[in-house]
């Protein structure tokens, strides 16, 4: 498997995963006064925009096709 084919496979897998798996984000909100600290921690998950996943998938398919064409 050549380098371009590997890059294409990685892009394709990342693109498909970005459409399915949300990315967890954690935020800390707090106030510190002297030795006392009052804080709240929030956590939520967001997915990447579908356009990003689509671009990764299309780029992966193009790289796989180009890599297969070069090795043949």
N, C-alpha and C positions, 0 to 999 in steps of 0.2 A: 504494500500500500504506500503510495507516494505521499509526499508532504501536502500537496494540494487536495488530495482525496481525504486525508486526515482532517485538514482544516474544514473542508466541506461537511464531513460527518459531525464534527464538533459544533459547527454553526447550526446544522440541522437539529441536533439534539437540544442545544440551548434554546433555539427558537420554539421547539415544541414544548419544552419544559416551562418557558416563560409564559406560554398561553394557559398553562394548567396550575402551576404552583405559585401561590402568593408569597410576597416578600414581607416577613415580619419586621415591624419598626417599633422601637421603644423610645419613649420620651420621658425625661425626668423634669418635673416642675417643682421647684422648692424655694424656700426662703430660709436663710441662715442668719440668726441673730445671736451673736455671742457664741455660746456653746450649744445652744438649742437649734435644732433644724426641723422644719416642718416641710414635708415633701409628699408629692403624689407622683406615682409612676403610671403612665398610660401606655398601652400596647395595642396596636392594630396592624392588620395585614392589608397590603395593597398589591394588586397585580400590575405588571407593566402594561402600558398601552398595547392593544392588539396590533397596532401598526409596527411596533418594534419587533414583536414576535414574528409577524409576517415577513418583515425585511430579513430577519435572521434565517427564516426557513427558505426564502427565495435565494438568498446568498449561498446557503448551504447546498441547495440543489444545483445552482450554477457551478459552484466549486467542485461538487462531486462529478458533474457532467464533464467539466473541463479536465479534471484529473483522470477520469476514465478514458477520455479521448486521447490524452497524451501518452498513457501507458499502453494503449492498443496499437 
